[in-house]
Amino acid sequence: MVLNGNSRETIEACRRGDHDAFRALFEAYQDKIYSIALRYSGDSVAAMDIAQETFLKLLSAIQGFRSESNFETWLYRLVVNACLDHHRRVRRWIPLPDGVLAVGESILQRVLRGERREQVESSVAKLPPDQRIVVVLRYTEGLAYEEIAEILGISEGTVASRLHRAHKTLERRLSNWRSSL
């Protein structure tokens, strides 16, 4: 069974207990769910746990999905809740490992970029969970304020306010590092 967009037939088949339909949902969304969990937790093992928890919740909660709303938004809400639940249990966040190095980069540039990345990740990790999740959804997932508001069950103004507070906090935390260069 192949999932095409917001396939009502696939969701209905999941509600009837069709394992192939659930597999289609899993395959369609596993990377997105894992990506959000990884960006939030900063730990690949925790991200796998969060993703697994999300899909277990999906399996048990699919009956409660109201078809008049957007399935993807509902699923994002499940992963956001799983991230927040994980945070409550663990109360820590590990920064992401360094990514792919740029071609033609000098060793000094590489070191500075690595330090800058660590500073930013460390500063984001210290944000309160409500601010961190809007930063993750906005900047790593590229979601619009409206989508974030719907996922989190808050107003767009609250999204904007949380992002503004996060920006101010990050600006303050990173200004010392920036001025030392």
ABEGO torsion letter per residue (X at the ends): XBBBEBBAAAAAAAAAGBAAAAAAAAAAAAAAAAAAAAAAAGBAAAAAAAAAAAAAAAAAAAAABBAABBAAAAAAAAAAAAAAAAAAAAGBBBBBBBBBBBBGBBAAAAAAAAAAAAAAAAAAAABBAAAAAAAAAAAAAGBBAAAAAAAAGBBAAAAAAAAAAAAAAAAAAAAAAAAAX
